[in-house]
Amino acid sequence: ELPPMNHWVVAECPARIDISGGWSDTPPITYEHGGAVLDIAVLVDKRKPIGAKVRRIAEPKLRLVLNSGGREQRIAMEIVCHSLEDLQDYSQPRAPGALLKAAFICTEIIQYPSQTSLQDQLMAGFNGGFELHTWSSLPHGSGLGTSM
């Protein structure tokens, strides 16, 4: 059952410190050699520094918001996807919002590629679109568990 329209669903997590095996669980390494990683989860200033919140919205679009510096900090980037063409760079790691776009595709919320438009897919499956915010109060590139 879908959450009600405009109801936020929030998830937060601790940072991670890699003790051993970092990247060995990432393709193609894991396919060729297997992988095992040992991490420690840690709070930063007694708080979970990484998070996301999502809600259903009436408009059939994806609104992706990346916050800089933490949950309540300024918006660093906002990407609005109105068509499947707006998602085509999901597999390019340096493309703006690629990880968020990939999440919608890999979870099969959005079928890509498809003959059915993004708006039609969202209306048929969810009666609207999604607004997704992500944040991390960790320094960019710190290696503490975020790829945002």
Phi, psi and omega in degrees: 000135181282146174294157180299156177303137178069010176271121180283135170248124188243139174225134177228153181214159178286168171285167177229144174246123182280120178269319184201143169086009181311136181074352179287348177263015184248132176300147004272354184305312183296327179290325185272327187230358188078172181204148176212132183232140175240119180236160171241132177270133182224147172273155176241120186054039178065023181226154173280118189273354185240137180196174177206152171220145183221149174213155174280141177234158184292326183285136181280076180209169173249122176252113184250122184237121177254117180268142182258126173089001178136176188302316185258015182274182184294156176283122179275325182202141174230130181236129177245123180255115179257341184218166178298330178300330179291345181259355190297341180264018183300334183263009178255103189308330182270357179288142179303125177072015184302317182296321179290319177298316180298325179298318178293324181283314183292332176275001178063023169294321176243133174269121180218128357286163181202151173280344180270131183297159177302314181298318179293321178298315182295319180292318181293319185271331190222001180058033180154191183251201182223147170241122184236124176248139174231155179206158173207131176266009179274152176297136178302131179080011183287341182078018183263022168109022176225140178247025183280000000 
